[in-house]
Amino acid sequence: MSIKADKKGLVLVTVLWLMVILMAIVATVGRNSRLDTKVSLSTTEELRCKWACRAGIEKAIGVLYEDLRESDCLTDLWSDNEEDFNDIMLTGGRFTVRAVDEASKLNINTATRGQLLALPNMVEDVADAIIDWRDKDDTPRPGGAEAGYYENLQFRYVARNGPFRTIRELLMVKGVSEEFFFGEDTNFNGRLDYNERDGDASPPHDDEDSELDPGWIAYLTCYSYDNNTDADGNSRVNINNAEERQLQNSLSITGSQARWIVENRPNNGYQSIADLINNNSPKQPQRSSGRDSDEAEPMDLQTFSQIADMITVSSEQRILGRVNVNTASEDVLTALLGGGDTAVLVAQDIIAYREGLMYGMQSIGELLQTVSIDKFKSIANFITTRSNVYTTRCVATADRGQTDGLSLQTEAVVDRSTSPYGILYWYQGASLR
């Protein structure tokens, strides 16, 4: 009996061990199966989000192409388009896209030291380092840094000594931190979200106030330029080399006014179209009879405003770094004007004036309606009313029924002046930082 009992006990133990092993196998297979399912789901969601982001970028580009090019302002559909840009539903997900005018920012490759210093949180050492990074020499400014500094870092690299190619290249410059560069608007939606005003409770670090700090990436660009053409796409007339007859015919001005432009042309040429006017310029044409005269007639403010978009002092087809006064923020306009309390007031006046216009200013000459001649002359070479390059940012989210699935972000810098459009920068990933 004891032998049979021992055998039965051994069989029972064996069966129990087999059950344990089978259960372990089932659990392992089940876990692997769940992992495979999650990986498969994640891969599917990533693929959906990838193409949803592409759809969002293409949607924004389509709106940019449909936009009229005579001028660009914040009431255009690329800027004010909640219906077509927010929470657009697709099969298995949705996307939200936003377009930002790169000409609404200071161009880091052309901005002066004074303009850089007028930006929020900017200091002299960083401004000097930025200029050292982009200039061609190897002589550091008082607070700046040249090749010797970067090549002696623990992880050394070479300074550009040339124009910035992407705006994130600024993070390589001495003294530029992510905190100042990205600010609090880490998702680039232009709004102050809860995590962006809760201190250190959740990323990013913020000051817990009710104002959004967008960081330098909202104020600086390296892509902006202005085509040297008027609102109709015609090449502008260069007042430094055009003859009287060309000036008269192309600009529809009187022979007397054309003669004045030629006779008052400096030996080294006009440095700005604003050199045609000064505080003594008459407000309207001096001759009201319509008859021309052999005498030169000074350029009046009314005529200048009418022809400002049609004239130039440059032979370049593209002029880098022009700021669109229709889309620039108060901070950018203030920096453009050199900073200070007076600059803030002038910037606010410009914004108030443009908000009263349905389609924004059509020509920079319209600024004379709201700023002094001296202020206009100080910024005339830096401004435009049209834009070519836009940053489009799209966030796509997969749909898991009752909850949201994977999210993917895409950023594309688009030049709409070419056909087909040009992509100057592309990034896709979980974070745009």
ZAMAR-735139 format. One record per residue (C-alpha): x, y, z; residue in one letter. Coordinates in steps of 0.25 Angstrom, whole numbers, padded with zeros to 4 digits, always signed. Example, Ala and Ser with C-alpha at 12.3 -4.5 7.8 and 13.67 -1.06 7.14 Angstrom:
<recs>
+0049-0018+0031A/+0055-0004+0029S/
</recs>
This chain:
<recs>
+0000+0000+0000M/+0011+0010+0003S/+0018+0007-0010I/+0005+0010-0018K/+0003+0023-0009A/+0016+0028-0012D/+0014+0026-0027K/+0001+0033-0026K/+0007+0044-0018G/+0018+0045-0029L/+0008+0046-0040V/+0001+0057-0033L/+0013+0065-0031V/+0017+0063-0045T/+0003+0067-0050V/+0004+0080-0041L/+0017+0083-0046W/+0012+0081-0060L/+0000+0091-0057M/+0010+0101-0052V/+0019+0100-0064I/+0007+0101-0073L/+0001+0113-0066M/+0015+0120-0066A/+0015+0117-0081I/+0001+0122-0083V/+0004+0135-0075A/+0017+0137-0083T/+0010+0135-0096V/-0002+0144-0091G/+0008+0155-0087R/+0016+0154-0100N/+0003+0154-0108S/-0002+0167-0100R/+0012+0173-0103L/+0011+0169-0118D/-0003+0175-0118T/+0001+0188-0111K/+0013+0189-0121V/+0004+0186-0133S/-0006+0197-0128L/+0005+0207-0125S/+0011+0204-0139T/-0003+0206-0145T/-0005+0219-0137E/+0008+0225-0141E/+0006+0222-0156L/-0008+0229-0155R/-0002+0241-0147C/+0009+0242-0157K/+0000+0243-0169W/-0010+0252-0161A/+0002+0261-0158C/+0005+0261-0173R/-0010+0264-0176A/-0010+0276-0166G/+0003+0282-0172I/-0003+0280-0186E/-0016+0287-0181K/-0008+0299-0176A/+0000+0300-0189I/-0013+0299-0197G/-0018+0311-0189V/-0005+0319-0191L/-0006+0317-0206Y/-0020+0322-0207E/-0016+0334-0199D/-0016+0347-0207L/-0001+0352-0208R/-0003+0367-0208E/-0001+0368-0193S/-0001+0358-0182D/-0008+0361-0168C/-0014+0354-0156L/-0028+0354-0162T/-0024+0345-0173D/-0028+0330-0173L/-0015+0325-0170W/-0015+0332-0157S/-0030+0333-0153D/-0036+0319-0157N/-0042+0312-0145E/-0051+0304-0154E/-0041+0298-0163D/-0029+0297-0154F/-0034+0292-0140N/-0038+0278-0137D/-0040+0273-0151I/-0045+0259-0150M/-0040+0248-0159L/-0042+0233-0159T/-0035+0228-0146G/-0031+0241-0141G/-0030+0256-0142R/-0021+0268-0145F/-0019+0282-0141T/-0010+0291-0149V/-0004+0305-0147R/+0003+0314-0157A/+0013+0325-0152V/+0018+0336-0161D/+0034+0336-0161E/+0034+0350-0165A/+0027+0354-0152S/+0040+0352-0145K/+0054+0358-0145L/+0064+0352-0154N/+0075+0347-0146I/+0085+0348-0158N/+0082+0363-0160T/+0077+0369-0147A/+0086+0379-0141T/+0092+0378-0127R/+0082+0388-0122G/+0070+0381-0127Q/+0075+0368-0121L/+0077+0375-0108L/+0063+0380-0108A/+0057+0366-0108L/+0051+0361-0095P/+0062+0354-0086N/+0073+0357-0095M/+0087+0362-0089V/+0099+0368-0095E/+0108+0355-0094D/+0098+0347-0102V/+0095+0358-0112A/+0111+0359-0115D/+0112+0343-0116A/+0101+0343-0126I/+0107+0353-0135I/+0121+0346-0133D/+0114+0333-0137W/+0109+0339-0150R/+0121+0349-0154D/+0132+0344-0163K/+0144+0348-0154D/+0150+0341-0142D/+0151+0353-0133T/+0142+0352-0121P/+0133+0364-0116R/+0135+0368-0102P/+0124+0358-0097G/+0124+0349-0109G/+0131+0336-0113A/+0138+0331-0125E/+0145+0318-0130A/+0154+0317-0118G/+0143+0316-0108Y/+0135+0306-0115Y/+0147+0297-0118E/+0151+0297-0104N/+0138+0292-0098L/+0137+0277-0093Q/+0129+0274-0105F/+0135+0283-0115R/+0129+0288-0128Y/+0132+0298-0139V/+0126+0312-0139A/+0118+0315-0152R/+0125+0328-0155N/+0113+0330-0165G/+0098+0332-0165P/+0089+0323-0156F/+0083+0312-0164R/+0072+0308-0155T/+0067+0316-0143I/+0070+0304-0133R/+0085+0306-0137E/+0084+0318-0127L/+0084+0307-0116L/+0099+0305-0119M/+0103+0319-0116V/+0110+0323-0103K/+0100+0327-0092G/+0087+0322-0100V/+0079+0313-0091S/+0067+0305-0094E/+0059+0313-0083E/+0061+0326-0091F/+0060+0320-0105F/+0047+0312-0103F/+0041+0320-0092G/+0028+0314-0086E/+0020+0311-0099D/+0026+0297-0100T/+0015+0292-0109N/+0015+0304-0118F/+0000+0306-0118N/+0001+0321-0114G/-0007+0319-0101R/-0004+0318-0087L/-0008+0304-0083D/-0009+0299-0069Y/+0005+0292-0068N/+0011+0305-0073E/+0006+0313-0061R/+0008+0303-0049D/+0023+0306-0045G/+0031+0293-0044D/+0019+0284-0042A/+0020+0279-0056S/+0029+0282-0068P/+0033+0292-0073P/+0038+0301-0062H/+0030+0314-0061D/+0028+0326-0053D/+0014+0323-0049E/+0008+0336-0054D/-0003+0338-0064S/+0005+0343-0075E/+0011+0334-0086L/+0026+0335-0088D/+0028+0330-0102P/+0043+0330-0102G/+0053+0335-0113W/+0048+0325-0123I/+0035+0333-0124A/+0043+0346-0127Y/+0055+0341-0136L/+0056+0334-0150T/+0067+0332-0160C/+0057+0329-0172Y/+0050+0343-0175S/+0052+0351-0187Y/+0045+0360-0196D/+0044+0359-0211N/+0048+0372-0218N/+0035+0374-0225T/+0022+0382-0223D/+0008+0377-0219A/+0006+0373-0234D/+0019+0365-0235G/+0026+0375-0243N/+0041+0378-0241S/+0042+0391-0232R/+0049+0403-0238V/+0063+0406-0233N/+0063+0421-0230I/+0079+0420-0230N/+0080+0417-0245N/+0067+0420-0251A/+0066+0432-0261E/+0056+0443-0260E/+0047+0437-0271R/+0047+0423-0265Q/+0043+0429-0252L/+0032+0437-0258Q/+0026+0426-0266N/+0028+0415-0256S/+0023+0422-0244L/+0013+0431-0250S/+0019+0444-0244I/+0022+0457-0250T/+0034+0460-0258G/+0037+0471-0247S/+0037+0460-0236Q/+0045+0451-0245A/+0055+0462-0247R/+0056+0465-0232W/+0059+0450-0229I/+0071+0450-0239V/+0076+0464-0235E/+0077+0460-0221N/+0083+0447-0222R/+0095+0446-0213P/+0109+0441-0220N/+0108+0428-0212N/+0093+0427-0215G/+0081+0427-0206Y/+0083+0418-0194Q/+0068+0416-0192S/+0055+0420-0200I/+0052+0428-0187A/+0063+0438-0192D/+0053+0444-0201L/+0046+0450-0190I/+0049+0458-0177N/+0042+0467-0167N/+0041+0478-0177N/+0034+0470-0188S/+0021+0476-0192P/+0009+0467-0189K/+0003+0468-0203Q/+0008+0471-0217P/+0011+0486-0218Q/+0005+0488-0232R/-0010+0486-0232S/-0012+0490-0247S/-0007+0477-0253G/+0003+0485-0261R/+0018+0480-0261D/+0029+0490-0259S/+0044+0490-0263D/+0047+0492-0248E/+0050+0481-0239A/+0038+0478-0229E/+0042+0472-0215P/+0035+0459-0212M/+0023+0461-0204D/+0018+0451-0193L/+0005+0447-0201Q/+0012+0443-0213T/+0023+0436-0206F/+0013+0428-0199S/+0007+0424-0212Q/+0020+0420-0218I/+0027+0414-0206A/+0024+0400-0210D/+0029+0402-0224M/+0043+0407-0221I/+0056+0401-0216T/+0070+0405-0213V/+0075+0390-0215S/+0078+0382-0228S/+0076+0369-0220E/+0064+0361-0224Q/+0063+0356-0210R/+0065+0365-0198I/+0067+0357-0185L/+0062+0360-0172G/+0050+0369-0174R/+0039+0369-0163V/+0024+0369-0167N/+0018+0381-0159V/+0005+0375-0161N/+0008+0362-0153T/+0019+0366-0144A/+0016+0365-0129S/+0018+0377-0120E/+0031+0371-0114D/+0037+0370-0128V/+0032+0384-0133L/+0038+0389-0120T/+0052+0382-0123A/+0051+0387-0137L/+0050+0401-0132L/+0062+0399-0123G/+0055+0397-0110G/+0051+0407-0098G/+0038+0413-0094D/+0036+0422-0106T/+0038+0409-0115A/+0027+0402-0107V/+0018+0414-0110L/+0021+0414-0125V/+0019+0399-0126A/+0005+0400-0119Q/+0001+0411-0128D/+0005+0403-0140I/-0003+0391-0135I/-0015+0400-0132A/-0014+0406-0146Y/-0013+0392-0153R/-0025+0386-0145E/-0034+0397-0151G/-0031+0392-0165L/-0038+0380-0171M/-0027+0375-0179Y/-0015+0381-0172G/-0005+0392-0178M/-0003+0390-0193Q/+0010+0398-0193S/+0020+0402-0183I/+0017+0416-0187G/+0004+0415-0179E/+0012+0415-0166L/+0014+0430-0168L/-0001+0431-0164Q/+0003+0427-0150T/+0018+0429-0147V/+0027+0441-0149S/+0036+0443-0161I/+0048+0441-0152D/+0043+0427-0147K/+0039+0423-0161F/+0053+0426-0166K/+0060+0418-0155S/+0052+0405-0159I/+0049+0407-0174A/+0060+0397-0178N/+0055+0387-0168F/+0040+0386-0172I/+0031+0380-0182T/+0016+0377-0182T/+0017+0363-0189R/+0022+0350-0185S/+0027+0337-0192N/+0032+0327-0182V/+0023+0321-0171Y/+0025+0311-0160T/+0014+0301-0160T/+0013+0292-0147R/+0003+0280-0147C/-0001+0271-0135V/-0008+0259-0138A/-0015+0250-0128T/-0020+0235-0130A/-0034+0231-0126D/-0035+0219-0116R/-0050+0221-0114G/-0053+0227-0101Q/-0038+0231-0099T/-0027+0238-0107D/-0016+0230-0113G/-0002+0233-0118L/+0001+0248-0121S/+0011+0252-0132L/+0016+0266-0135Q/+0022+0271-0148T/+0028+0284-0152E/+0031+0289-0166A/+0037+0303-0170V/+0030+0305-0184V/+0034+0315-0194D/+0021+0318-0202R/+0028+0327-0213S/+0033+0316-0221T/+0026+0306-0229S/+0025+0295-0224P/+0026+0300-0210Y/+0040+0299-0203G/+0042+0292-0190I/+0053+0299-0183L/+0052+0291-0170Y/+0045+0278-0166W/+0044+0271-0152Y/+0035+0260-0147Q/+0035+0254-0134G/+0028+0253-0120A/+0034+0267-0116S/+0037+0279-0125L/+0047+0284-0114R/
</recs>
